[in-house]
Amino acid sequence: MQPSDSTLVRELYRKSARLRQFKASLDSFVQSMLDECEWGIIAAEGQGGLPLMTLRLQERIDLHDPFLVTLAEQAERYYGPIDFALFTWETSEPLRVLSKTLLDTKWRRRNH
């Protein structure tokens, strides 16, 4: 193994551990929903340098989906504001949405 290979392996383990810690911080409902998705988080790749969470969902995207809203709420507690790139089987282009937007839809729904 080249010296740069071992650096890459250590970085991969570090990132994997960070994702496991994040997932462990979530409630069981969100954890089980993430088990059904492909997902990942890329530091500083979202809008304005925010973390970017990518999700490949099995169903059509619904911004009022309790899973997405709860995930946004819990991700903000862990990372602060976060950018989402939501993918589905319908298109290869993601729907980009900020966690604040998802939480705003929750607030508006509650007050109407």
NORQUIMO-V118942 format. One record per residue. RES is the residue in one small letter. OMEGA is omega as a letter, one per 40 degrees, with the letter a starting at -180 (* if undefined). Layout:
res->{RES/RES}
omega->{OMEGA/OMEGA}
This chain:
res->{m/q/p/s/d/s/t/l/v/r/e/l/y/r/k/s/a/r/l/r/q/f/k/a/s/l/d/s/f/v/q/s/m/l/d/e/c/e/w/g/i/i/a/a/e/g/q/g/g/l/p/l/m/t/l/r/l/q/e/r/i/d/l/h/d/p/f/l/v/t/l/a/e/q/a/e/r/y/y/g/p/i/d/f/a/l/f/t/w/e/t/s/e/p/l/r/v/l/s/k/t/l/l/d/t/k/w/r/r/r/n/h}
omega->{i/i/i/i/a/i/i/i/i/i/i/i/i/i/i/i/i/i/i/i/i/a/i/i/a/i/a/i/a/i/a/i/i/i/a/a/i/a/i/i/i/a/i/i/i/i/i/i/i/i/i/i/i/i/i/a/i/a/i/a/i/a/i/a/a/i/a/a/i/i/i/a/a/i/i/i/a/a/a/i/a/i/i/i/a/i/i/i/a/a/i/i/a/i/a/a/i/i/i/i/i/i/i/i/i/a/a/a/a/a/i/*}
